[in-house]
Amino acid sequence: MLAGVDAVITDPPYGDKTHKGARTGGNGHDTLITFQSITEDSFMYLCKQFVELAKRWVIMTCEWQHAAQLESSGLPLIRLGVWIKPNGAPQFTGDRPGTGWEAVAILHREGKKRWNGGGHHAVWNVPKVEGEHPTIKPQRLLKRWVKDFTDQNECILDPFMGSGSTGVAAVQMNRSFIGIEIDKKYFDIAVERIRKAQQQILLPYEDLI
């Protein structure tokens, strides 16, 4: 088992219904998500493992249905946050309102808690972005979480690394990073993105101006 992880910042798969309902394209008929969904039992098991592993915070985007079960399952849900997506996809059927947001589960093991966000609400209004991964999260959002929930030189784990956005944010904010990704295609993309971020940090000052 991994040891010495200060925080977990990750975006695990969502449930089967959400995956099947995710559509893209001009008419909303093209399948967006092709990777495997997660069951509620697996989600709860992983949350328990993450809390035991992380010395400090566990930050996860997740389905609101899963998030609603965390507290009743005895897991230390400190706050349920919201990522608002002002440019989120519309409801393609037009027969009901679109969603436009995602739940953010914020957990912490028992003991003293500290973050760098002051009195900021657990609400982040950040436009979604397009990228190499179908559910890529904005770099601006991840950098905010890295800044608020970790300190410099701490170690962040993302066990659902995708295309490496959390790793890039960690490098840019002077944190260590451990990433895990089952899909070789996205793993290779993540390694290259993180490598480029590291090179950018190491550039001489005159190359940055």
ABEGO torsion letter per residue (X at the ends): XBBGBABBBBBBBBBAAAAAABBBEAAGABBABABBBBBAAAAAAAAAAAAAABABBBBBBBBAAAAAAAAAAGBBBABBBBBBBAABBBBAAGABBBAGBBBBBBBBBBEBBBBAAEABBBBBBBBBBBBABAABBBAAAAAAAAAAABBBGBBBBBABAEAGAAAAAAAAAGBBBBBBBABAAAAAAAAAAAAAAAAAAABBAAAAX
